[in-house]
Amino acid sequence: MGDSIAAGINATVDAPGWLILPGDLPLVTPHSLRCVAQALATYTVVVPHWQQHRGHPVGFSAACRDALMQLSGEMGAASVVRHYRTSNEVLDLALHDRGIITDIDTVADLAGAESLLASRSRPSR
């Protein structure tokens, strides 16, 4: 994970920030992506949550560039989040999107994701 993040940052070094979103979380809504991106205008790091569960995408401003470029190995960017949390530059952003924690690693996870997707398609009453 660290190597992938570093490669992405290196490929987009002039970006004003980044949203780190693992590929196994396909149900994150566009609204959630926009909310995290917008919060980066004020905070250095944005960590989304759904009902007290940490989710993705985690947002990083350009201030994190050097630290993200130095990541390697299996660990993601948790060390970068910890660093900025000590200086109160992290926003824990509550979102109403179960998709931010719905990763698909197993057949059972896929069934749960299909159920969530189907519930989004039903008209609300």
Phi, psi and omega in degrees: 000315180300317179297321180294317178297312181301319179296318179296319179293316178300327181282343183227042190303334182269004180293151178283351179173177184218146171249116181268116185225105177301149183292346182268019176237068187282355186257012174296131183280154175303325179300318179296319178300315179296319181298316179295314180299317180295323180293337178292347175291338183245328185245154179283321180226139178235122180245110181283151179224148171233116180047054177070009177254126177294141181224199179227157008276143170272132182259140179229130176280174180299338178299340181268357188312304186298317180295320179292324180292340182267359181293149175202167177077197185283336182288142176276223186257021181302325180294327179290318178299313179302317181301312183283337177295326181294338179251021177055039179252015181247131174258125170269106190259114177284126177237152178259061185214099179298340180299337182288348177239003185267085177268154184241101180243340184226171177297322178295320176299321180297318178297318178296320179294321178297321178296316178298315180297319179295323180292331177290333183279340181285141176295139178277150183249000000 
